[in-house]
Structure formats: C-alpha cells, structure tokens
Amino acid sequence: MAKPNTAELRKLTDLDITDQIDGLRRELFDLRFQKATSQLNNTHRFKEARIKLAQLLTVKNERIRSNTSS
C-alpha cells in the first residue's frame, strides 16, 4: 500500500474519512491480535496503517477546527 497523499485525503467526504478511520482501527486491532497469536506475516502493515490513520485523523481535526473557528 502506497502512502496516500494528504491532498487526496482532503478530497474525501467526512463520512468516507470516518469509515476509513474505523476500518484502520479495526485493522490495527486485528494485526495486534495476529501478532499475539504468532500468525502475523506482514509486520510492515503496522507502520502503514498507523501512518494512514494519523493522516486521516489530522484531516478530520483540521476540518473540525476550521468549522468551529468560522
């Protein structure tokens, strides 16, 4: 999975961002579960998922901040 461009993430709707955040949190939970049971093969998915989650949360917080300051 290539690192998404923040400009691409800013084009998403609020609902899409929320759905992706929920999906990534679930994926991180599943990855932690797989690691605990020694079934995890792709350990690099942790870093990729955390980076994308952070980008999505940043975009979401920017929107919240811009809506409340207006």
PDB file as gemmi writes it, atoms N, CA and C in Angstrom:
CRYST1    1.000    1.000    1.000  90.00  90.00  90.00 P 1                      
ATOM      1  N   MET A   1       0.845  -1.174   0.000  1.00  0.00           N  
ATOM      2  CA  MET A   1       0.000   0.000   0.000  1.00  0.00           C  
ATOM      3  C   MET A   1       0.886   1.231   0.000  1.00  0.00           C  
ATOM      4  N   ALA A   2       0.708   2.063  -0.965  1.00  0.00           N  
ATOM      5  CA  ALA A   2       1.473   3.296  -1.052  1.00  0.00           C  
ATOM      6  C   ALA A   2       0.940   4.318  -0.053  1.00  0.00           C  
ATOM      7  N   LYS A   3       1.850   5.154   0.428  1.00  0.00           N  
ATOM      8  CA  LYS A   3       1.437   6.185   1.382  1.00  0.00           C  
ATOM      9  C   LYS A   3       0.543   7.189   0.667  1.00  0.00           C  
ATOM     10  N   PRO A   4      -0.670   7.397   1.178  1.00  0.00           N  
ATOM     11  CA  PRO A   4      -1.593   8.297   0.491  1.00  0.00           C  
ATOM     12  C   PRO A   4      -1.149   9.753   0.611  1.00  0.00           C  
ATOM     13  N   ASN A   5      -1.424  10.479  -0.434  1.00  0.00           N  
ATOM     14  CA  ASN A   5      -1.133  11.899  -0.462  1.00  0.00           C  
ATOM     15  C   ASN A   5      -2.201  12.616   0.366  1.00  0.00           C  
ATOM     16  N   THR A   6      -1.796  13.581   1.178  1.00  0.00           N  
ATOM     17  CA  THR A   6      -2.773  14.269   2.017  1.00  0.00           C  
ATOM     18  C   THR A   6      -3.764  15.063   1.179  1.00  0.00           C  
ATOM     19  N   ALA A   7      -3.349  15.499  -0.010  1.00  0.00           N  
ATOM     20  CA  ALA A   7      -4.281  16.210  -0.891  1.00  0.00           C  
ATOM     21  C   ALA A   7      -5.417  15.282  -1.318  1.00  0.00           C  
ATOM     22  N   GLU A   8      -5.092  14.011  -1.546  1.00  0.00           N  
ATOM     23  CA  GLU A   8      -6.122  13.035  -1.908  1.00  0.00           C  
ATOM     24  C   GLU A   8      -7.068  12.797  -0.733  1.00  0.00           C  
ATOM     25  N   LEU A   9      -6.513  12.756   0.468  1.00  0.00           N  
ATOM     26  CA  LEU A   9      -7.354  12.529   1.649  1.00  0.00           C  
ATOM     27  C   LEU A   9      -8.272  13.710   1.912  1.00  0.00           C  
ATOM     28  N   ARG A  10      -7.830  14.902   1.603  1.00  0.00           N  
ATOM     29  CA  ARG A  10      -8.658  16.092   1.824  1.00  0.00           C  
ATOM     30  C   ARG A  10      -9.849  16.144   0.867  1.00  0.00           C  
ATOM     31  N   LYS A  11      -9.777  15.417  -0.238  1.00  0.00           N  
ATOM     32  CA  LYS A  11     -10.880  15.374  -1.199  1.00  0.00           C  
ATOM     33  C   LYS A  11     -12.013  14.458  -0.729  1.00  0.00           C  
ATOM     34  N   LEU A  12     -11.742  13.604   0.257  1.00  0.00           N  
ATOM     35  CA  LEU A  12     -12.749  12.663   0.735  1.00  0.00           C  
ATOM     36  C   LEU A  12     -13.834  13.392   1.530  1.00  0.00           C  
ATOM     37  N   THR A  13     -15.005  12.796   1.555  1.00  0.00           N  
ATOM     38  CA  THR A  13     -16.095  13.356   2.365  1.00  0.00           C  
ATOM     39  C   THR A  13     -15.872  12.999   3.827  1.00  0.00           C  
ATOM     40  N   ASP A  14     -16.581  13.684   4.703  1.00  0.00           N  
ATOM     41  CA  ASP A  14     -16.461  13.409   6.134  1.00  0.00           C  
ATOM     42  C   ASP A  14     -16.838  11.966   6.455  1.00  0.00           C  
ATOM     43  N   LEU A  15     -17.861  11.463   5.782  1.00  0.00           N  
ATOM     44  CA  LEU A  15     -18.307  10.095   6.016  1.00  0.00           C  
ATOM     45  C   LEU A  15     -17.241   9.090   5.571  1.00  0.00           C  
ATOM     46  N   ASP A  16     -16.614   9.333   4.429  1.00  0.00           N  
ATOM     47  CA  ASP A  16     -15.554   8.451   3.946  1.00  0.00           C  
ATOM     48  C   ASP A  16     -14.373   8.434   4.912  1.00  0.00           C  
ATOM     49  N   ILE A  17     -14.016   9.598   5.423  1.00  0.00           N  
ATOM     50  CA  ILE A  17     -12.904   9.676   6.373  1.00  0.00           C  
ATOM     51  C   ILE A  17     -13.236   8.892   7.633  1.00  0.00           C  
ATOM     52  N   THR A  18     -14.439   9.065   8.141  1.00  0.00           N  
ATOM     53  CA  THR A  18     -14.849   8.346   9.352  1.00  0.00           C  
ATOM     54  C   THR A  18     -14.846   6.840   9.122  1.00  0.00           C  
ATOM     55  N   ASP A  19     -15.335   6.412   7.959  1.00  0.00           N  
ATOM     56  CA  ASP A  19     -15.352   4.983   7.640  1.00  0.00           C  
ATOM     57  C   ASP A  19     -13.931   4.421   7.563  1.00  0.00           C  
ATOM     58  N   GLN A  20     -13.032   5.161   6.938  1.00  0.00           N  
ATOM     59  CA  GLN A  20     -11.654   4.695   6.816  1.00  0.00           C  
ATOM     60  C   GLN A  20     -10.963   4.659   8.180  1.00  0.00           C  
ATOM     61  N   ILE A  21     -11.247   5.636   9.030  1.00  0.00           N  
ATOM     62  CA  ILE A  21     -10.666   5.645  10.376  1.00  0.00           C  
ATOM     63  C   ILE A  21     -11.132   4.412  11.146  1.00  0.00           C  
ATOM     64  N   ASP A  22     -12.430   4.123  11.082  1.00  0.00           N  
ATOM     65  CA  ASP A  22     -12.967   2.945  11.767  1.00  0.00           C  
ATOM     66  C   ASP A  22     -12.334   1.660  11.224  1.00  0.00           C  
ATOM     67  N   GLY A  23     -12.196   1.591   9.905  1.00  0.00           N  
ATOM     68  CA  GLY A  23     -11.595   0.407   9.276  1.00  0.00           C  
ATOM     69  C   GLY A  23     -10.137   0.215   9.674  1.00  0.00           C  
ATOM     70  N   LEU A  24      -9.390   1.303   9.741  1.00  0.00           N  
ATOM     71  CA  LEU A  24      -7.984   1.206  10.127  1.00  0.00           C  
ATOM     72  C   LEU A  24      -7.829   0.836  11.600  1.00  0.00           C  
ATOM     73  N   ARG A  25      -8.692   1.358  12.446  1.00  0.00           N  
ATOM     74  CA  ARG A  25      -8.630   0.976  13.857  1.00  0.00           C  
ATOM     75  C   ARG A  25      -8.923  -0.507  14.031  1.00  0.00           C  
ATOM     76  N   ARG A  26      -9.882  -1.003  13.261  1.00  0.00           N  
ATOM     77  CA  ARG A  26     -10.202  -2.438  13.303  1.00  0.00           C  
ATOM     78  C   ARG A  26      -9.028  -3.258  12.774  1.00  0.00           C  
ATOM     79  N   GLU A  27      -8.413  -2.773  11.694  1.00  0.00           N  
ATOM     80  CA  GLU A  27      -7.264  -3.478  11.117  1.00  0.00           C  
ATOM     81  C   GLU A  27      -6.106  -3.527  12.117  1.00  0.00           C  
ATOM     82  N   LEU A  28      -5.839  -2.427  12.802  1.00  0.00           N  
ATOM     83  CA  LEU A  28      -4.778  -2.414  13.804  1.00  0.00           C  
ATOM     84  C   LEU A  28      -5.080  -3.384  14.943  1.00  0.00           C  
ATOM     85  N   PHE A  29      -6.346  -3.458  15.351  1.00  0.00           N  
ATOM     86  CA  PHE A  29      -6.739  -4.427  16.368  1.00  0.00           C  
ATOM     87  C   PHE A  29      -6.462  -5.844  15.889  1.00  0.00           C  
ATOM     88  N   ASP A  30      -6.869  -6.136  14.643  1.00  0.00           N  
ATOM     89  CA  ASP A  30      -6.647  -7.469  14.084  1.00  0.00           C  
ATOM     90  C   ASP A  30      -5.163  -7.785  13.971  1.00  0.00           C  
ATOM     91  N   LEU A  31      -4.352  -6.797  13.574  1.00  0.00           N  
ATOM     92  CA  LEU A  31      -2.914  -7.014  13.471  1.00  0.00           C  
ATOM     93  C   LEU A  31      -2.303  -7.318  14.842  1.00  0.00           C  
ATOM     94  N   ARG A  32      -2.735  -6.593  15.865  1.00  0.00           N  
ATOM     95  CA  ARG A  32      -2.235  -6.872  17.216  1.00  0.00           C  
ATOM     96  C   ARG A  32      -2.646  -8.272  17.670  1.00  0.00           C  
ATOM     97  N   PHE A  33      -3.849  -8.669  17.325  1.00  0.00           N  
ATOM     98  CA  PHE A  33      -4.327 -10.000  17.686  1.00  0.00           C  
ATOM     99  C   PHE A  33      -3.508 -11.068  16.967  1.00  0.00           C  
ATOM    100  N   GLN A  34      -3.234 -10.860  15.673  1.00  0.00           N  
ATOM    101  CA  GLN A  34      -2.423 -11.812  14.912  1.00  0.00           C  
ATOM    102  C   GLN A  34      -1.007 -11.899  15.462  1.00  0.00           C  
ATOM    103  N   LYS A  35      -0.466 -10.768  15.867  1.00  0.00           N  
ATOM    104  CA  LYS A  35       0.879 -10.763  16.430  1.00  0.00           C  
ATOM    105  C   LYS A  35       0.920 -11.547  17.736  1.00  0.00           C  
ATOM    106  N   ALA A  36      -0.097 -11.382  18.558  1.00  0.00           N  
ATOM    107  CA  ALA A  36      -0.146 -12.077  19.838  1.00  0.00           C  
ATOM    108  C   ALA A  36      -0.268 -13.586  19.660  1.00  0.00           C  
ATOM    109  N   THR A  37      -0.915 -14.027  18.589  1.00  0.00           N  
ATOM    110  CA  THR A  37      -1.094 -15.453  18.345  1.00  0.00           C  
ATOM    111  C   THR A  37      -0.063 -16.001  17.365  1.00  0.00           C  
ATOM    112  N   SER A  38       0.960 -15.204  17.071  1.00  0.00           N  
ATOM    113  CA  SER A  38       2.064 -15.594  16.172  1.00  0.00           C  
ATOM    114  C   SER A  38       1.583 -15.969  14.774  1.00  0.00           C  
ATOM    115  N   GLN A  39       0.565 -15.301  14.276  1.00  0.00           N  
ATOM    116  CA  GLN A  39       0.055 -15.553  12.933  1.00  0.00           C  
ATOM    117  C   GLN A  39       0.367 -14.409  11.973  1.00  0.00           C  
ATOM    118  N   LEU A  40       1.073 -13.395  12.444  1.00  0.00           N  
ATOM    119  CA  LEU A  40       1.326 -12.209  11.637  1.00  0.00           C  
ATOM    120  C   LEU A  40       2.543 -12.422  10.754  1.00  0.00           C  
ATOM    121  N   ASN A  41       2.358 -12.200   9.447  1.00  0.00           N  
ATOM    122  CA  ASN A  41       3.465 -12.321   8.495  1.00  0.00           C  
ATOM    123  C   ASN A  41       3.964 -10.957   8.040  1.00  0.00           C  
ATOM    124  N   ASN A  42       3.063 -10.017   7.822  1.00  0.00           N  
ATOM    125  CA  ASN A  42       3.419  -8.703   7.287  1.00  0.00           C  
ATOM    126  C   ASN A  42       3.479  -7.674   8.402  1.00  0.00           C  
ATOM    127  N   THR A  43       4.601  -7.599   9.082  1.00  0.00           N  
ATOM    128  CA  THR A  43       4.719  -6.678  10.197  1.00  0.00           C  
ATOM    129  C   THR A  43       4.761  -5.226   9.740  1.00  0.00           C  
ATOM    130  N   HIS A  44       5.105  -4.990   8.471  1.00  0.00           N  
ATOM    131  CA  HIS A  44       5.144  -3.617   7.966  1.00  0.00           C  
ATOM    132  C   HIS A  44       3.758  -2.988   7.890  1.00  0.00           C  
ATOM    133  N   ARG A  45       2.706  -3.780   7.951  1.00  0.00           N  
ATOM    134  CA  ARG A  45       1.345  -3.248   7.908  1.00  0.00           C  
ATOM    135  C   ARG A  45       1.037  -2.369   9.119  1.00  0.00           C  
ATOM    136  N   PHE A  46       1.694  -2.637  10.264  1.00  0.00           N  
ATOM    137  CA  PHE A  46       1.509  -1.790  11.443  1.00  0.00           C  
ATOM    138  C   PHE A  46       1.860  -0.345  11.116  1.00  0.00           C  
ATOM    139  N   LYS A  47       3.041  -0.151  10.573  1.00  0.00           N  
ATOM    140  CA  LYS A  47       3.522   1.203  10.287  1.00  0.00           C  
ATOM    141  C   LYS A  47       2.637   1.876   9.246  1.00  0.00           C  
ATOM    142  N   GLU A  48       2.308   1.168   8.176  1.00  0.00           N  
ATOM    143  CA  GLU A  48       1.477   1.742   7.121  1.00  0.00           C  
ATOM    144  C   GLU A  48       0.103   2.152   7.658  1.00  0.00           C  
ATOM    145  N   ALA A  49      -0.498   1.291   8.448  1.00  0.00           N  
ATOM    146  CA  ALA A  49      -1.832   1.580   8.983  1.00  0.00           C  
ATOM    147  C   ALA A  49      -1.784   2.752   9.959  1.00  0.00           C  
ATOM    148  N   ARG A  50      -0.757   2.805  10.804  1.00  0.00           N  
ATOM    149  CA  ARG A  50      -0.641   3.909  11.763  1.00  0.00           C  
ATOM    150  C   ARG A  50      -0.431   5.242  11.055  1.00  0.00           C  
ATOM    151  N   ILE A  51       0.383   5.248   9.985  1.00  0.00           N  
ATOM    152  CA  ILE A  51       0.631   6.489   9.248  1.00  0.00           C  
ATOM    153  C   ILE A  51      -0.650   6.980   8.592  1.00  0.00           C  
ATOM    154  N   LYS A  52      -1.371   6.075   7.926  1.00  0.00           N  
ATOM    155  CA  LYS A  52      -2.607   6.481   7.262  1.00  0.00           C  
ATOM    156  C   LYS A  52      -3.650   6.932   8.273  1.00  0.00           C  
ATOM    157  N   LEU A  53      -3.732   6.242   9.410  1.00  0.00           N  
ATOM    158  CA  LEU A  53      -4.670   6.647  10.460  1.00  0.00           C  
ATOM    159  C   LEU A  53      -4.341   8.046  10.962  1.00  0.00           C  
ATOM    160  N   ALA A  54      -3.071   8.329  11.178  1.00  0.00           N  
ATOM    161  CA  ALA A  54      -2.661   9.651  11.648  1.00  0.00           C  
ATOM    162  C   ALA A  54      -3.010  10.725  10.625  1.00  0.00           C  
ATOM    163  N   GLN A  55      -2.807  10.432   9.345  1.00  0.00           N  
ATOM    164  CA  GLN A  55      -3.142  11.406   8.301  1.00  0.00           C  
ATOM    165  C   GLN A  55      -4.643  11.672   8.271  1.00  0.00           C  
ATOM    166  N   LEU A  56      -5.436  10.618   8.364  1.00  0.00           N  
ATOM    167  CA  LEU A  56      -6.891  10.786   8.342  1.00  0.00           C  
ATOM    168  C   LEU A  56      -7.375  11.573   9.557  1.00  0.00           C  
ATOM    169  N   LEU A  57      -6.818  11.275  10.725  1.00  0.00           N  
ATOM    170  CA  LEU A  57      -7.212  12.000  11.928  1.00  0.00           C  
ATOM    171  C   LEU A  57      -6.807  13.468  11.844  1.00  0.00           C  
ATOM    172  N   THR A  58      -5.673  13.740  11.220  1.00  0.00           N  
ATOM    173  CA  THR A  58      -5.225  15.119  11.048  1.00  0.00           C  
ATOM    174  C   THR A  58      -6.186  15.890  10.153  1.00  0.00           C  
ATOM    175  N   VAL A  59      -6.577  15.286   9.039  1.00  0.00           N  
ATOM    176  CA  VAL A  59      -7.512  15.937   8.125  1.00  0.00           C  
ATOM    177  C   VAL A  59      -8.853  16.163   8.821  1.00  0.00           C  
ATOM    178  N   LYS A  60      -9.305  15.157   9.576  1.00  0.00           N  
ATOM    179  CA  LYS A  60     -10.578  15.282  10.294  1.00  0.00           C  
ATOM    180  C   LYS A  60     -10.509  16.415  11.318  1.00  0.00           C  
ATOM    181  N   ASN A  61      -9.418  16.497  12.066  1.00  0.00           N  
ATOM    182  CA  ASN A  61      -9.268  17.551  13.066  1.00  0.00           C  
ATOM    183  C   ASN A  61      -9.121  18.932  12.428  1.00  0.00           C  
ATOM    184  N   GLU A  62      -8.481  19.006  11.263  1.00  0.00           N  
ATOM    185  CA  GLU A  62      -8.396  20.286  10.548  1.00  0.00           C  
ATOM    186  C   GLU A  62      -9.783  20.783  10.174  1.00  0.00           C  
ATOM    187  N   ARG A  63     -10.623  19.858   9.717  1.00  0.00           N  
ATOM    188  CA  ARG A  63     -11.983  20.243   9.336  1.00  0.00           C  
ATOM    189  C   ARG A  63     -12.792  20.696  10.541  1.00  0.00           C  
ATOM    190  N   ILE A  64     -12.646  19.992  11.651  1.00  0.00           N  
ATOM    191  CA  ILE A  64     -13.364  20.378  12.861  1.00  0.00           C  
ATOM    192  C   ILE A  64     -12.911  21.748  13.318  1.00  0.00           C  
ATOM    193  N   ARG A  65     -11.604  21.983  13.301  1.00  0.00           N  
ATOM    194  CA  ARG A  65     -11.069  23.248  13.751  1.00  0.00           C  
ATOM    195  C   ARG A  65     -11.494  24.389  12.835  1.00  0.00           C  
ATOM    196  N   SER A  66     -11.526  24.140  11.533  1.00  0.00           N  
ATOM    197  CA  SER A  66     -11.906  25.201  10.595  1.00  0.00           C  
ATOM    198  C   SER A  66     -13.415  25.512  10.695  1.00  0.00           C  
ATOM    199  N   ASN A  67     -14.226  24.510  11.032  1.00  0.00           N  
ATOM    200  CA  ASN A  67     -15.659  24.745  11.183  1.00  0.00           C  
ATOM    201  C   ASN A  67     -15.986  25.503  12.458  1.00  0.00           C  
ATOM    202  N   THR A  68     -15.237  25.273  13.512  1.00  0.00           N  
ATOM    203  CA  THR A  68     -15.537  25.953  14.775  1.00  0.00           C  
ATOM    204  C   THR A  68     -14.975  27.372  14.813  1.00  0.00           C  
ATOM    205  N   SER A  69     -13.934  27.652  14.039  1.00  0.00           N  
ATOM    206  CA  SER A  69     -13.355  28.999  14.056  1.00  0.00           C  
ATOM    207  C   SER A  69     -14.098  29.950  13.139  1.00  0.00           C  
ATOM    208  N   SER A  70     -14.934  29.430  12.268  1.00  0.00           N  
ATOM    209  CA  SER A  70     -15.679  30.290  11.331  1.00  0.00           C  
ATOM    210  C   SER A  70     -16.862  30.927  11.966  1.00  0.00           C  
TER     211      SER A  70                                                      
END                                                                             
